[in-house]
Amino acid sequence: MRWVLVVVGALAMGCRSTEAAATTHEKHAAPSGQTTPWSCGAVHDAAPLVRPLGHGGRLKLGAVADTNGTAAGTMANLSRLGGVFAEEHVDAVLALGDLGRTEDEIAAVLTALGRSAHAPVLALAGERAPENAFHAAVKRVHDAGIDVVDLVDKRLVDTGDVDIVSVPGYPFSEKGCHYRAADLDGVARMMSGRAHPRVVAAHTPPRGHGADAIDWALGDVNAGDAAMAALVERLEPAAALFAHVDEAGGRATGEEINVGAVERGMGVIVDVDGGRARHRVLR
């Protein structure tokens, strides 16, 4: 049995349905110049980044999502969560998308997170960041001395005992960071034959069933992606971290966990040990 941890980022306003989500995201269009979907979900380079993290088969991760900029209250939440990550000695922190709309906002969030958590930051694009702004922000923060990895460019991180694989983007938006169902097939092919336990870091939750699911949104609908659900089933996860639908933040259904949004003061710590995972929600 291969174990997988799937992690997905957040959308501040939540999603009510696929159609409603598309309408909502039209109101949150990417800045001018980002006029077509950024196909950030496609696997262009399957070569792993070898980056030793953790020890003895154990990997402890912090996870946050959805700052959507640098409002004072949100940045205070981020600093508090980063402090908990530092106290818990996490091996790395996953920043799971919707960090900001501009290079300056994204860079400020990544810098604050790296400095407060005292751990490497693995940064993922959600649906809102323009392509050039996201990559430029990660490079800028890295060049300033913060240990940060671009999980759009590097889709697979081999930590020695655990693989971290990313699935950035959101499939229902006509602008910004986007993935297609075929991109998820590429992720599965990329991981085929690898023996390590896995962490899959993504932005969009799988389609669930009923009011207890982690994608249960305003309007009493399940707002996740059926193609993502198929990927999770294919990869047989030990744990799966999602957010995207903020109303369901902090919920867990089996191995699936909604990490919530930094805007609402939420994050998660996940401990992967021997191919199994346990989590704690931070509020």
C-alpha positions, 0 to 999 in steps of 0.5 A: 500500500502506498501512502499519500498526503494531499494538501490543498489551498484556500479561497477566501469567499468559499464556493457555492457551486461550480457555476456559482464559483465561476460567477464569483471568480469573474468578480475577482479577475486577475490584474490587467495583463492576465487575460487568459488562464495560466495553465499552471497545473501542467507538469512540465518538469517531472525531475524531483528537487532533492531536498532532505527534510525530516528524519527517521521516516518522519516529516512534520509540516505546517500548512496555511492558505488564503491570505489574499493580501496583507491586511493587518489582521491577516498578517497578525494571524500569519505571524501567530501561526508562524510562531506556532510552527517554529515552536513545533519545529516543523520541517517545512511550511506549505503556503497553499495559494491565494497569497495575494494579487501582486508581486509585492503582496505575495512577497510580503506574505512569504517573507513574513511566513519564512521569518516567523516559522524559521523553516523552509516555505514551499509556495504554491499558486492558487487561482488568483496570482498572475503568473509573472507576479507569483514567480517573481515574488518567489524569486525575490524572496529567495534572493533576499535570503528566505528559504522558499521553493516554487512548487509551480516550477518544481512539482516534486520534492524528494525529502528523503523519506517522503515525496511532496508533489504539488497540484497548483491552481483551480479548474473552474476559473477563466483567469489566473492559475488553472489546471485541467483534468489531464494535468492530474493524469500527468501528476499520477504518471509522475508519481508512478513507481515511486516508493516513498510515502507522499504529500500532494500539495494542491489548491482545490479540494475534491468533490465530496458528498453531503454536509459533512464533507470538507467542500460543503459550501454556502448554498448547501452544495459540495463545491469541490472538483470531481477530477481531484477526487479521482486523483485522490482515490488513485493515489490512496492518501494517508491524509489529504489537506484542503481549504478552498471552501473556507466555510468548511475550514477545520473539518476532517472526513477520514483522511481529508482535512480542510486547513481553513484560511489565514484570514480566519486565523486558521492553519494546520500541522501535519505529522507524517510518520511511517507512512501514516499521518495525524493532524492538528487544526490551529485556530 
